[in-house]
Amino acid sequence: MADPVDKKIRILIWVLVGSCILNLIFAINAGQKRKIAISKTDILDARLEELQLRYKNAINAYDAAEKELKEAKKELAQQNIFAETTRDALAAEQQKSAGLEQTIGKLKTVLNTPVPVVENKKPAASKTSSNITIKKR
């Protein structure tokens, strides 16, 4: 029969082997969980980078749009000033035109008025002392 010490050693060996197998299983399981956690972390890091990039792009687009809006407002203000100046110049030109039309109307009236023709007559005898008779008293 087997010696009781041999039996204890066998049991001890089986306990150690079982413990090693359990530790190996736990280590493999922990490694898999770690890999899963790392891959999830990598995925989350990638998503975070993507969101940060989108955020930076959105900020840049907003800044560009804001700058373009300021330029458009500045250009609109300049165009409004030009429009007002042009409007004032047009009003002045219309006033000049109205004045010129009145002048042209007056000139047409003058030109259409018949002018009496004066014939070239001999000058009438001037009333001088020869025409005056002196009465003697």
C-alpha positions in Angstrom: 0.0 0.0 0.0 0.9 3.5 -0.4 2.7 5.2 2.3 0.7 7.9 4.1 3.5 10.4 3.5 3.4 9.6 -0.2 -0.3 10.3 -0.2 0.2 13.6 1.5 2.9 14.5 -1.0 0.6 13.6 -3.9 -2.2 15.6 -2.5 0.1 18.5 -1.9 1.4 18.2 -5.5 -2.2 18.1 -6.9 -3.1 21.1 -4.8 0.0 23.0 -6.1 -0.8 22.0 -9.7 -4.4 23.0 -9.3 -3.4 26.3 -7.7 -1.0 26.9 -10.6 -3.7 26.0 -13.1 -6.2 28.4 -11.4 -3.5 31.1 -11.3 -2.9 30.6 -15.0 -6.6 30.7 -15.7 -7.0 33.9 -13.6 -3.9 35.4 -15.3 -5.2 34.6 -18.8 -8.7 36.0 -17.9 -7.1 39.1 -16.4 -5.0 39.5 -19.6 -8.0 39.3 -21.7 -9.9 41.8 -19.6 -6.8 44.1 -19.8 -6.7 43.7 -23.6 -10.4 44.5 -23.7 -10.0 47.5 -21.4 -7.0 48.7 -23.5 -8.9 48.4 -26.7 -11.9 50.2 -25.2 -9.5 52.9 -23.9 -7.9 53.1 -27.4 -11.4 53.4 -28.9 -12.3 56.1 -26.4 -9.0 57.9 -27.0 -9.6 57.8 -30.8 -13.1 59.1 -30.3 -11.8 61.8 -28.0 -9.2 62.9 -30.6 -11.9 62.9 -33.3 -14.2 65.1 -31.1 -11.3 67.4 -30.3 -10.5 67.7 -33.9 -14.1 68.4 -34.8 -14.2 71.0 -32.0 -11.1 72.7 -33.3 -12.5 72.7 -36.8 -15.8 74.1 -35.6 -14.0 76.9 -33.7 -11.9 77.7 -36.8 -15.0 77.7 -39.0 -16.8 80.0 -36.5 -13.8 82.3 -36.4 -13.6 82.4 -40.2 -17.3 83.0 -40.5 -17.1 85.8 -37.9 -14.2 87.4 -39.8 -16.1 87.1 -43.1 -19.2 88.7 -41.4 -17.1 91.6 -40.1 -15.7 92.1 -43.6 -19.1 91.9 -45.2 -20.5 94.5 -42.7 -17.5 96.8 -43.4 -18.1 96.4 -47.1 -21.8 97.1 -46.7 -21.1 100.2 -44.7 -18.8 101.4 -47.5 -21.4 100.6 -50.1 -24.0 102.5 -48.1 -21.7 105.5 -47.9 -21.2 105.3 -51.7 -24.9 104.9 -52.2 -25.6 108.0 -50.1 -22.9 110.0 -51.9 -24.3 108.8 -55.3 -27.8 109.7 -54.2 -26.7 113.2 -53.2 -24.8 113.7 -56.4 -27.8 112.5 -58.4 -30.1 115.0 -56.6 -27.6 117.8 -57.3 -27.4 116.8 -60.9 -31.2 116.7 -61.1 -31.4 120.2 -59.7 -28.8 121.3 -62.2 -30.8 119.6 -64.9 -34.0 121.3 -63.8 -32.3 124.7 -63.8 -30.9 124.1 -67.2 -34.3 123.1 -68.5 -35.8 126.3 -67.2 -33.0 128.3 -68.8 -33.5 126.4 -72.1 -37.3 127.1 -71.8 -36.6 130.8 -71.3 -34.2 130.8 -74.3 -36.7 129.1 -76.5 -39.3 131.7 -75.5 -36.9 134.5 -76.3 -35.9 132.9 -79.6 -39.5 132.3 -80.6 -40.6 135.8 -79.9 -40.7 137.8 -83.1 -38.3 140.7 -83.2 -39.6 143.9 -84.9 -37.6 144.7 -87.9 -36.2 148.2 -87.9 -35.6 149.6 -91.3 -32.7 151.8 -91.9 -34.3 155.3 -92.2 -32.6 158.5 -92.6 -32.2 160.2 -89.4 -34.9 162.7 -88.7 -33.8 166.3 -88.6 -32.6 167.0 -85.3 -34.2 169.7 -83.5 -31.6 172.3 -83.3 -31.6 176.0 -83.2 -32.3 176.2 -86.9 -35.8 174.8 -86.4 -36.6 177.2 -83.6 -37.9 180.6 -84.8 -37.2 183.5 -82.7 -40.0 186.1 -82.6 -38.9 189.6 -82.5 -40.7 192.0 -80.3 
